[in-house]
Amino acid sequence: MPIPLYLIWFLIGVGFLVAEMMVPGFILVFFAAGCWIVAITVFFLAELALTTQITIFVVSSLVLLFTLRRYGLKTFKGESKIEVDAEFSTVGQKAVVTKAIPQDGYGEIQLGGTFWRATAEVAIDKDQRVVVLGQESGNALVLIVKPQY
């Protein structure tokens, strides 16, 4: 017994959905929905030509993509803006080096219960106390430190 056409379209849609989970972009989910629209159409109208099925797939996928993607991105991904809170300033705070910082290289410090990537102009050993001078230009997650004397 051959596999029903609607089941093939459904499984292709599942494949698109699995691929969406592996590839970021929030695009393939609309092609999955297009496959499922064709699967439902074929289920109720079994006598559709393959060209008609492909047309339904392409049109429905593109209509869904162009009408719902922006709304879906806002809903599921949110906004990824890093804003510096005026009350949380790391400048001048004291921290402890947890991974040695080589001269002009990167190490790690513990500040306020959180581990931060850090850099310094001089080499700083593990367990040494440091003072935060600011954030690295272009990367707010890297702190510039100096040894505390």
Buried (B, 14 or more C-beta within 10 A) or exposed (E): EEEEBBEBBBEBBEBBBEBBEEEEEBBBBBBBBBBBBBBBBBBEEEEBEEEBBEEBBEEBBEBBBEEBBEEBEEEEEEEEEEEEEEEEEBEEBEBBBBEBBEEEEEBBBBBEEEEBBBBBEEBBEEEBBBBBBEBBEEEEEBBBBEBEE
